[in-house]
Amino acid sequence: MIIMKSIRHNSYAVEYVLKLKLDINDRQLSGSSRVTVVSYSGKPAGTLRFILNHGLKPLDVRGELISKWRWYRGSIGGLRELFVNVIEITYDKRSENDNRIEITIDFEGSIRDYSSVFPYVKDCIGEYTLIRTDAYSYPVFLANNDLSFHNLVSSVISQRFKYRIEVAAPRDYVVANVGKLVGHKVREDYKVYVYISKVPSWRMDIAVAKFRVLEEKQDDLRIFYLPEDKEYAERILYTLKNCLKYYEELFGKPARWNGYTIIELPETWGSQADYTGMLLERKGFTDSHHAGIYHELAHLWNAQSAEHPPSRFLDEGFASYFQLLAERRFIGDKWFKERLRNAREKIRELAKKTPKLLEVPLADYGKYYLTDASYLVGVLLLYVLNRLTGDQCFYKAIRRFLEKHYETPATLESFKEAFVEICGDRIRSFLEEWFYTTKPVELIIEKDIDEIIELYKSRLYESLQ
């Protein structure tokens, strides 16, 4: 899922209690979602909206002070084929003290995939059932009531809620989630699994299949894998432990550690990460290089972005470069250098395909929907910065930046200032050029990586004269 954060919202979902019963044979589910919404504006909204997968039908909406509710089929602005069911709830006589409300929404039906819009969103009910935010397979609260795609994405990731999920599935199936399992009981032909979130999150992911489970309780590590992939699951657990240890050596312990869970997905279903685990598609699950694991684990060392909209440098740029550091450590330097060259070639190809990249600086990638470039430009920015400052200064500055933004959202400016504080004022002009001008992409197109490094080294040397 593409994620951007463009505006500040007035209301947020802060808690979900989700109950589901799955009929695998008929590919149907019935559900009930109790959502707690809090208004921070001091002026509660008179109308609230939720969106739901277009294969799921809202049956009833309950809650105090509700005047009326309705639902209708709508499309997300900017994406004609992205149809959703919109639930609109109207309130009367809400005072400014009514800033916290509970809404219960009952729904049923099937989950329709959105692969015609997002190729990875193949979520459905079947032998492998996936219920997640990307397919709106439960009522997703829509902040600010705006049905544009830009607002939808911003609305989704700006929220942080705790959750409790209760899923009834046929007895020969296992329900997987990255939260904490607090209940497991048998009812007739069903098993009921109860999970609670370990930390507030912006998403809920529920996978149901004939999983096997590999655990290491000491470090709270857990792998849900399909029966034929036990060998790969054992390798992944080994990789997980080694990669976590390596990142801690470089950047210190992650700000919030609550164990980690990996859930295997079918191939091409789209890997994704949460704070306490990841969905890992089978191609990445069986990949001997484990690039997906290195990348998603690296997100544990991200500061929350305060950019509006974000360039994605502070999350995807970071994770992509940290991933390459792990690949160098566990695969080798030759591989690492080849991956850098590939990143440069992809930027050159992207610039031909999207000439706008030559007109927009990294700081504005979010504004112009160029955030995919942050994965690539971010890698080369951090690599050149690493070479200019040296490992000791580079890792120390990263640690300093993450420490300063343990609780406070970060910006490109705060990243720059952390490096200036640790590595000296001489690095300021380099970061300003890479963040706020288009010169870096021009250099990447014209010169190879070593030439770019030598160019900036000579500039730094001249600045010291």
Secondary structure, 3 states (H helix, E strand, C coil): CCCCCCCCCCEEEEEEEEEEEEECCCCEEEEEEEEEEEECCCCCCCEEEEEEECCEEEEEEECCCEEEEEEEEEECECCCCCEEEEEEEEECCCCCCCCEEEEEEEEEECCCCCCCCCCCCCCCCCCCEEEEHHHCCCCEEEHHHCCEHHHHHHHHHHCCEEEEEEEEEECCCEEECCCEEEEEEEECCEEEEEEECCCCECCCEEEEECCEEEEECCCCEEEEECHHHHHHHHHHHHHHHHHHHHHHHHHCCCCCCCCEEEEEECCCCCCEEECCEEEEEHHHHHCCCCHHHHHHHHHHHCCCECCCCCCCHHHHHHHHHHHHHHHHHHCCHHHHHHHHHHHHHHHHHHHHHCHHHHCCCHHHCCCCCCCHHHHHHHHHHHHHHHHHHCHHHHHHHHHHHHHHCCCCCECHHHHHHHHHHHHCHHHHHHHHHHHHCCHHHHHHHHCCHHHHHHHHHHHHHHHHC
